[in-house]
Amino acid sequence: MGSYAPTIPFQTFLDYLAPPQPEFDLNATMQSLKLGSEPVLTSSNRWSKFAKAPRHSQGPDDGVFSPLPEIFTKVVLAIIANSDGKLKDDNRTVDFLQNSCQISTSAERDDETQESRPDGYLVLKDAKKEDILWADIVLSCEYKREDGSDDLDDVRIHPSFDIACWAHFSY
């Protein structure tokens, strides 16, 4: 695969790679994300924390996508609230972190793994957040403001596994 992260359609990710959907009401969750004093989703299903589409924003990608950890937290809370008590925060196994400056470490000490800096990642909830290990990363994310293949190789990719996580999708 060289220096490119494979990309797949979001529905393919859900159908073949994601774990089975837990027991919560998806429609009620979507509605609750659109309601309240600070809705997370707009009526047109865009993340409300993005004043404009990321492709039209100025500045570095990590600044443009800085709302993602807060969005993740609010989505998790909405899922819990719409699970009829079946899910609790204790059931959550991952945290979303965003830190493109931190280098994830590996037992392997080759240059490629030591230079990898994902823009964001889902990391095991119990992992130490000060020293992220590749073994604790469930999904690494690379932010892009535009669709297409230009500049996909702006980071080195961990050789064993990586999926580009496109921040502009919504379910």
N, C-alpha and C positions, 0 to 999 in steps of 0.2 A: 504494500500500500504506500510505501514511500513516506513522504512528509505530509500526507493528507489524512484528515479524519473522515471516516466514512459518514455519510449522511443518509438518513432514511426518512420516509414520511412518518409523521407523528402517529398516524393510525397503525402503521406497520409496527412501530415500537410498542404500542399498546397491545396489539394482537399477538406478537411473538416474543417480545423481550420483557415486558413489564409483568410483574406478578398479577394474579387475578385481582380484579377490583374488589376492595373491601366493602363491607355492608354499610353503605350510606346512600342517602337519596341524592343522586347527582343533580336532578332538576331543582330540588329545594336548595342545594348548596349553591348552584349557579344563581338562583334568585336572591339568596341571602348575600351573595357577593355584590349584587347590584343595588342593594337596599342599605338603609342606615344613614347616619350622618356623614360617614366617609366611605362611600362605596368603593370596592376594589375594582369592579368591572363597570364599564359604561354600558348603556343600553345596547350599543352595537358590539359588545363583547371585546372591547379593548381595555387594557389595564389602565385604570384611571391615574396611576402614579406617573404615567408618561404623558406629559402635557401635549406632546406631538409625537408622531411616529419616530422611532429611533433613527431612521434613515434621514430625517430632516433635522436632527439634533446636531449641535456642534460640541466639540471637545472629545477627550479620549473615551474609548468604549467603556472602561471601568466606571467613569463618571456618569455616562449616559445610562448605563444599566444599574446604577447604584440602588434603585428601588427594589430590585429583585429579592433580596433577603426579607424585606418587610412584606412583600407580596406573598412569598412562600409562607411566612408565619400566619398571615391572615387567611390564606387558603386552608392551611392545616386547621385553624380554629373553626372555620366554616364547616369543614368536613366533620370535625368532632361534634359540632352543634347539630348537625343533620344526620347523626348516626343512631338516633334513639337510644343513646347511652351505651351502644355497643363498642364504641371507640373512645379512648381517652388519650391524653398526651403521652401517658406512659407507654402506649402501644406504638408510638412513633419510634422508628429505628434510625432515622437519619436527620441531620441538620443540613441546612443550606448555608454554605459559606461563600463569601466573595472576597478574594484576596489575590489579585493577579501578580503581586510582588513577592509572595511567599513561594519558595521552592519546596515542592513535596519531596520527601526523602524516600529512599528505597534501600533494601538490603543489598541490592545490586549497586555497585559504585561506578557505573559507567557514565560518561559525560551526558548522554542523551537523557537519562532519567533524572540526573541532577540539575538539568537546565529547564525542565518542564515547568511551566507556570500556567495552569489553567485559570481562566478568568473567574470561574466559580466552580463549585462542586457540591454534590451531595456526599456527605461524609457520615460515617457511623456516629450515632449520637453520643456514645460513650468514649469516643476517641479524644485524645488530648488535642485541644485546638491550637496550642502553641507550636506544635511540631507535627504537622500532618504527614502521615505515611501514605504512600500509594496503596498499601494494603487496606487502608481505612476508607479510601475513596470509592464510592459506589458508582458515581457517574460524574465525569468531568464535563465542564461546559465552556464553550468558546463563543464569545459574543460577536455577532456581526450585524451591522446595520443594513446591509443590502443582501438580497438573494443573489446567488451566482457563485462561481468558483474563483473569482479574482481574490487574491491575497488570502487564500485559505491556509497557507503555510506560514502564518506569522508567529506560530509557536512550534516548539518541538513537541512531538507526540510520544507519550510513553509507549514503548514498543509492544506491550502485551494487550492493551485494550484502551480504547477511547471512542466516544461517540460525541459528535458535535451536538450541543444542546442549543437549539435556536431559540432565542429569547422572545422572538416576535410571535410565536404560535400561542394559541389559546385553545382550550378544549370546549 
